[in-house]
Amino acid sequence: MPTMSGRTPLGIGATVQNAFAGSQYEFAPYDCTLEVGVLADKTQVSMALYSGPDVLAEPGSIVPSAAAEAAPKYPDEYHWEDEAAGGDRLKLSLTNGNAAATVVNWVVRITPA
C-alpha cells in the first residue's frame, strides 16, 4: 500500500495551493481507497481537501494538536476517507491565518480497490 506524507511549513499569511503537487501520487495511480490525516501545530490554519471531483473538506480550520510535530496516528487522526478513481487529482490546499509561522503534517494512505 503506497503512502505519501509530508511536513508543509507555512509563513505568516502564506498559502499553498496543493501540498501534494509533484508527488508521485498526486494523481491516484489506480482505483483506490484514500485515508487522509492532517495536523497543524497552531490555530487559524485552514485547509481544503479534494479527491478528483469529490470535496472531502470545504475550506475551514484544522483543529490544532499538541502532537502536530508528529505524523497523524492511524486510525484516530485520519479524519477523511474516499474512494478515488485512477487518475483523480488529490489536492490539499493550506492557508496560515496565524500571526506566526506554522507547520502542517499530513499523511495519505492509498489502498488498491
C-alpha positions, -999 to +999 in steps of 0.1 A: +000+000+000+016+033-011+017+062+014+027+098+008+035+121+037+049+155+043+056+185+065+044+217+049+058+249+065+036+280+062+049+315+069+026+342+082-004+346+059+011+321+034-010+298+012+000+265-005-023+257-034-016+219-033+007+203-007+006+171-028+019+188-060+048+170-075+043+138-056+043+105-075+008+100-061-006+135-068-028+116-092-043+084-080-024+055-096-055+032-098-089+029-083-083+031-046-094+040-011-077+071+003-073+078+040-060+112+050-047+126+083-038+163+087-024+180+119-014+216+125+006+229+154-012+263+157-047+277+155-061+296+125-046+273+099-072+263+073-073+236+047-095+223+019-092+186+007-102+173-028-101+139-044-109+143-081-144+158-083-151+150-046-148+177-020-137+159+012-133+191+033-145+226+024-121+254+034-121+255+071-099+254+102-077+225+111-081+216+148-047+222+163-029+194+180-002+194+206+011+163+188+013+181+155+051+177+154+045+140+147+027+124+118-011+118+123-017+085+142-037+058+124-067+054+126-076+081+152-062+111+134-072+101+099-105+121+095-111+117+058-117+086+036-127+085+000-130+061-030-109+076-058-108+066-094-074+060-112-062+094-124-081+115-099-060+145-087-055+147-050-053+182-036-047+197-001-047+235+000-034+252+031-036+288+044-020+302+075-041+329+091-020+329+123+004+357+134+033+331+135+048+306+111+034+271+114+039+235+102+012+212+088+019+174+089-001+152+066-003+116+055-023+099+027-027+061+028-036+046-006-052+011-007-060-005-041-097-011-046 
